[in-house]
Amino acid sequence: MAQTDLGPVRGVAEQGVQVYQGIPYAQPPTGARRWTLPVRPRPWTEVRDARRPGPACAQLDEQGAVAARSSEDCLYLNVTTPSGKLAGRRPVLVYLHGGAFSSGAGSDFDARRLSTNGDAVVVTVNSRLGVFGFYGHPKLPGSGSYGLADQQAALRWVRANAAAFGGDPRTVTLMGQSSGGASVCAQLTSPQAAGLFHRAIIQSGSCLQRWPKNVMAPGLEAISYWASRADTEARGTKAARELGCAGARATTCLRSLDTGKLLALNGRFTQPAYGTPVLPADPAAALRRGDFRSVPVMQGNTRHEHRLFTRLFELEQPIDDARYRALLTTTFGARQARRVYAEYPPRAYTRDSTGPDGAGSAAALAWAAVGTDAGWVCPTLTASKLLARHVPVYGFEFADPDVPDILGLFPKGYPTGAYHGSELPMLFDIESTSITLSPAQRHLSAQMIRYWSTFAATGDPNHAGLPRWQAYPSTQVLDSAPRGISPVEASTTHHCRFWASAPRLGGGAD
């Protein structure tokens, strides 16, 4: 049992850890509280059952219906802490899950390995998603940034309660992957997050990521993680009219609609809005100005990020040489497409491909490399350069090419490489999967957990017995191959000089 500042909770003890799940950190944002800033929960006196996770935040399933076990009543977190004496001195890792700001839950990530092997308290968090987290309307205070406000409420809970679970509230690391990594970046630039965390780990979610037109999906315009409040509220006003909620009572009308009807708008509201009290400035602009928290940062990518998204392209239509050229032309214009094709010729990827024009063809892998470098790795390296002017930065590239498919998306034999999210099984057991790591991968997992937890404890990942990790501009490669942990010049291997001379990301016709 643990005594929080709101009341006692009882979890379970298993495999060397104590696990507490479904602890509320804010009142349910339902009814009149839909699209309001989070409010501290009411205290309780009886012991609260914390043996099961709370619902995931409201989201859609694959059929477009409200996902099972998801709800607007979702502001819960989970704590995993090593068994034994609670000295109140363990580092605390607060993890924000990915899912494009529209799916996932903290309870998807079993943190027992990370907690025991890293001797750390791990907190996984739910925060509002999609239309409930990032909807905007001129009549709604805090418009467009409720999900980020939830994360800050969770961090305030951690500050008040870390010691009750053996953690040090003065040694809190905010960690996230994909949109969770972008959330970490947002909190780095938010004045309201000052003092709530002391290190930052950003996995595949830098402030500067911006994907060219067509790269994330065919026909999709260039996108970044962020949107202005004005744009968000304009989209929200239009959506409200479409739902029959206009005029003076628009917000009352919107709050009366059922969850499923609003989730139909989810795809329009997956970008945190800046220009709000929670996020006053565009995080990318804040980074360029040096306007962010002065805390050590660990930041990086997987080596083949975009093979995951390229696989989604292939489900629609195989990528042969003709389609590859067409995608480049539509994205960059004819003249620049020729430059990109020359820089990324399919023949350079023949060795890794599974067939000439089928799934995982050389042309498909070339397109994936364009997406990886232009949309993911090179922007991350630019962000690291900007951060390193002010704080210690440790860059990484997860490069293990044989991690099992945690999404069930790739056909057997597909050259997945180190796809987007493939580093996660090294740190967590993923609830929805049943995968087995090889002995070499289990060794890499132990090394990565030691790096991550040492960084959380000290602000520097280096630990006796592990290969030396040099700070920026070096990038540490993480691979289970023999001698697979070593430094690399990532800007060279990912053609970043080329992209620096290329047209602005998302450039269209000549």
N, C-alpha and C positions, 0 to 999 in steps of 0.2 A: 504493500500500500504506500502511496505517496500523498503528502499534504500540499495541495496547491493553494494559491492565494484566494481561490474561489471556493475550495472545499476538497475533501479527500477523494482519491480515486484508487481503484483496485484493478491492476492488470494481471498479467500472467508471467510466471518465471519459466523459461525454457532455454535449453542449449546455451547456458552461460550468460543469458541476458534477461532483463525484465522488459516486457513490452506493454505499453499502455496505448490504447487506441480510442479514437472517437472522443477526444477531449475537446469540449467547445472553447473556442477563443473569442467568439463574438456571438451575439444573439442571432437567431435565424433571420436572414434578410428577405422575409416573406411579407405578403400583404402590404401594409402601408410602409414597410421597411424595404420593399423592393426598390432598387436604385437609390439607396441612401448609404452614407458612410457607415462602417461597422461600429457597433455599440457593444460595450463590455457586457459579458453575460451576467446574469443574476447569480449570486452565490448560492451554495447548497450546503446542507449540514450532514445529511446521510451520505454514506460512502457510495460514490458513483461507480457503476460497472464500466470499466474501461477495457474490456476483453475483446471487443469487436469494433471495427472501424465504423465511422459515420458514413452517410451516403456521399458518393461523389457529387460534385457540383453539376447542376442540370446540363445535359448534353444529349446529342442525338446518337442513336445506334446506326448500324450500317443500312438499315431499312428506312431511315429517316424518321423514326419514332423516338419518343423520349426513352433514353437508355435505361434499362433496369438498374436498380440500385443507384440512380442519380436523382437529385432533388434540389430545389432551391434552398432547402434547409441543409446546408453543407459546410458550414464554417467550423471544421473540426481539424485537429491535428493528431499525430501519432508520435510517441516517444519510445525509442529503443535505447536502453542503457545497460552497460555491463553489470552483471551481478557482483555482489561484494560490497565492501565498505563504500558508502556514498560520501566521498571526501569533498565534493563540491569544487573539484579542480580539473575535471576532465574538459577538453575542448568540446564545443557544441557545434555540430554541423546542421544547419537548417536547409533542407532540400526542397526546391521548387521544381515540380515536374514539367515536362514538355507536353506537346500536343497542340501546337499552333494556336494557343490561347483559346481552344475550343473543346478539348477533350482531355481525359486522363484524371488521375486522382493520386494523392499522396500515398494511399494504402496500396497502390500497385507496386510499390518498391519496398521489399522486405530488407531491412537494414541490419539484420543480425550479423552478417559477415563484416560489414563496415564498422559496426559498433564494437564487436569483440576483438577483431584483429587490429583495429585502429585505436582501441581503448578510448572511445569517444561516445558522447551522447548524440544521437541522431534524431532529428525532428523532421518528419515529412508533413507537408501542409496542403490542404485544399484551399483554393481561393476561387472566387466567382469567375466564370468563363463566358466567352461568347457574348450574346446579347445581354446577359445579366451582369457581366463584368465590365463591358466596354461600350454599351449603348450610350448615346449622347442625345440630349434634347435641351434647348435653351431654358426650360423651366425646371431642370434637375440640377441642384447643386452637386459639384463634384463630377459632373458629366464626363463619361468616357474613361474614368480611371478607378472604378470601384474595385476591380480585381487587385490593382496595386495597393490600394488602401487596405484591403484585407491582409495582404502580405505584411504590411507594416503593423497591423494589429496583432498578427501572429508573432512577429518579432518582439513586440512589447510584452506579449505573454511569455515568451522565452526569457526575456530580461528579468521578469518578475519570478519565474518559476524554475529556471535552469538548476539552481542549487538543490531544489527538492529532489531532483533526479540524478544528482552527482555531477552536474555540469557547472562550469565557471561562466557566469553571465558577462564576464569581462573578456572572454575569449570565444566569441561567436563568429562562425564563418557562414556567410550566405552563399549557397551553392545551387546551381540550376543548370538544366540541359535544354537546348533548343529554345522554345519560348520561355522556359524557366530560366535559361541563361540570359535571355534578353531582359527578363524581369530583374535579375541581379544587376544588370547594367542600368536599368531604370532607377533602381534603388540607390545605386552609386551616385546618381545625379539628382536625387530628390532631397531637398532640404529637410523634409519631414522624417527622413530615415536616418538623420545624423545621430550617431551614438548607438544605433541599434545593432550594428555588426562591426567586426574588426578585421575581417579578411573577406575576399570574394573569389569564388571559383565559377568561371563561365565556360561551359562546355557547349560548343556549337551554337553560340547565341550572342555574338558581339554587337556592340552598339551600332556599328557601321554596316552590318550586313544589308545588302540591297541586291535583289535578284533581277537580272535583265528580263525584259519582256519575253514571254513564252517559256522561260526556263523552269519555273515552278509548275506550270501547266500550260498546255497548248492554248494560245489566244489570250492568256492572262497578261495584263499590263505589268510593267516593272513595279515591284513592291519592296517595301521595307517594313520593319516592325512597327513603325510609328505613324500616327496621323495627327493633324492639328485638331484642336477642339472645335474650331469653326467647321472644318470638313465633317467631323464626326457628328456634330449637331445638325448640320444640313442633311446628312444621310438619315439621321434619326427623325427629323421633322418629316421628311418624305415618307419614311416607313410608317410613321404614326398616321399620316393621312391615308396611306394604303390600308391600314387596319381600321379606319373609321374613327380615329382618335385625333381630332383637331380642335383648335380653339382653346378657350380658357380652361376647359376641363380635360385637356389632353392627357396629363399625367394621371389623373384619377381614372380615366378610361383605360390607359395602358396598364395600370396596376390591377385592373379588374379582369384582364385577359388571362386565359389559362397558360400554363407553362409551355405546352406543345405548340400552341399558336405562335408564341414569341420565339421559340427555338427555330421556327422556320426562317427567321431572319439571321440566324447565327453567322452565316458566311459573310455578312456585311459588316460585322462588328467583332473583328479579331485583331484589332490594333489598339494598343493603349493610346489614349489621347494626351498630348502635351498642351500646355497653356492652361493647366489646372493647378489648384493648390498642391496636389500630390505630386504632379510632374510639371513644373512651371515651364521648362524649356525642352525643346527637341533634344533627346539624349545624344544624338550624333553631334549636334552643334555644341552642346555642353562639353563633350569630350574634346572637341577641337579647341575650345577655349581654355581647357584645363579646369573646368568648373565641376569637380566631382570629389567624393570623399577620398581622403588621403589614407588609403589602406592598401596593403599588399594584394596583388591580383595574380591568380593562376588562370590562364585562358588558352583555349586551343580548339582543335577540330579533329575529326576523323580524316584519314587520308583520302578516302573515296566517298565523301559525304553524299554526292549527288547520284550515286548509283541507285540508291533507294528511289528517288524521284524519277529517274530515267526508267526504272522498271514500271512505274505507273504509266509513262508514255507508251511503253511497249504493249501494255494491256489493251490499249486502244488500237495501235498499229505498229508493226515492227519498224525499227529504224535501220533502213539500209542506207547506202551512200546517197541516193537521191533525196531521201527524206532528211538526212543530216544536212545536206547542202541547203535544202529548202528552209529548214529550221534556222540555220545561220542567217540566211538572207532575210527572212521575216523579222528576225531579232535585231540584226545589226545593219541591214541594208546591204546591197549587192557588193559594193566596193570593200567595205569592212569585212563582209562575210568571207571574201577571198583571203584576206589577211588571217582571219581566225582559222580557216580551213588549213592554210599553210602551216600555221603554228600547231594545230591539232589534227594532223592527217590520220585517217583511220588506220593506215598501215603501222602506225606507232603503237597500236593497241591490239594487233593481231595475236600476239603471244597469249594474251589474257582472255581472248574472246572464246566463246563456245561454239560458234558457227559463223558462216559468212554473212548471213542476213537474218538469222533467227534471233531468238532471245539472247541477249548478251553479245550481239555482234560487235565487230570492231568499230563500226560507225556509231553504235549505241554507246560504247565505252568512251569514244571520242567526245560525244555530246555530253556524257556524264562528267568528263574531265573539264570541259568548258564550264559547266555549271558549278563544279566543285571549286575551281580556281577563281572564276569571276564573281560568284555569288557568296562563297563561304570563306575560303582560306585567305585570299588576298585582302579582303576587307578586314578580316580578323587581325592580320599582321599589321595593317595600317592602324587599327585601334590599339594594338599592343605598343606600337611606336609612340602614339600619343600618350598613352597611360604611363609609359616608361620615362617620360620627361619629368614625372612628378612622384611616382611610386615604384617600388620593386615589382617587376612583372616576370612571371615564369610561363613560357609558352610550351605547349605540348602538341604532338600529333599522334593520335592513336592509329596504329598501322597494322594491327593483326588482321590478316586477310581471311581467316578461317573461323571467325566467331559464328556460332549457329544462328540461323534465321529466327530472330525473336518475334517477327511479325507474321511469319507464314506466308510471305509474299513472293519469295523467289523459288523458281522451279529447281529441281535437283540438278546440281552441277553448274548452276549459274555463277558467274564470277562476281560474287557480291563485293569482294574486297572489304575494306574497313568502312562499311556503309554508315549512314547517319544513324546514330544511336547505338552502334555496335560496341561502344565502350561500356555501356550500362551494365551488362552482365558481369563485368569485372568488379563492379562496386556493389551491386545489389542482386538479390534474387528477384526476378520479375514474376509477379503473381500469376499473370495470364499465360506463362510459358513453362515448359518442362524441358530444359536443355541441360546438356552435360558438357562441361569444359574439359579439355584435354589436360593431362598433367602439366604440360608446359604453360597452358593458359591459366591453370590454377596458381602456378608460380608467379606468372605476370600479375594476376589478380592480387596476390598477397603483396607484391611490390608496389602496385598502384595504390592499394589501400594504405600502405605505409607512407608513400609520398603524400597522399591527400591528407591523412590525419596529422602528419608532421607539419605540413603547411598550416593546417587548422590550429595547431598548438603554438607554432612559432612565427608564422608568416614566411617561412622558408621551407621548401619541400625536402631539402637534403637531410639524409639520415645515414648513420653509420651502417655500412654493409650494402648500401645501394649505390648504383652508378651515379657519379656526380651530375647534378642538374644545374646548368649554367643559366643565368638570368638572360632576359632579352638583350641582344637580338638573336641569341641561339634559340632553337626549338628542340625540345627533347622528344625523340621518337620512342614510342612505347609499343613493343612488339614481342610476341612470345618466342620468336626465332632465336637461335643461339646468338648471343651478343646483340639482341634486338633492341636494347635500350641504349641509345646513343644520340649525340647532338646532330642536327642537320641544318642546312641553310634552306629553310622552307620557301623563302621568296624565290629562290632559283628553281627548285623542283616543281613549283606551282606557277611558273611563268608570270610572276607578278610584275616584272619590269615591262613585259608586253602589255599587260592590262593597264598599267599606269600610262602607257602611250596610246591606248585604244580609245575609242569614243566613250563618252559617258555611258555608264551602264544603263541599259534600257533604250539606247539609241535605236531609231527605226530606219526608215528609208533614207537614202542619200538625198 
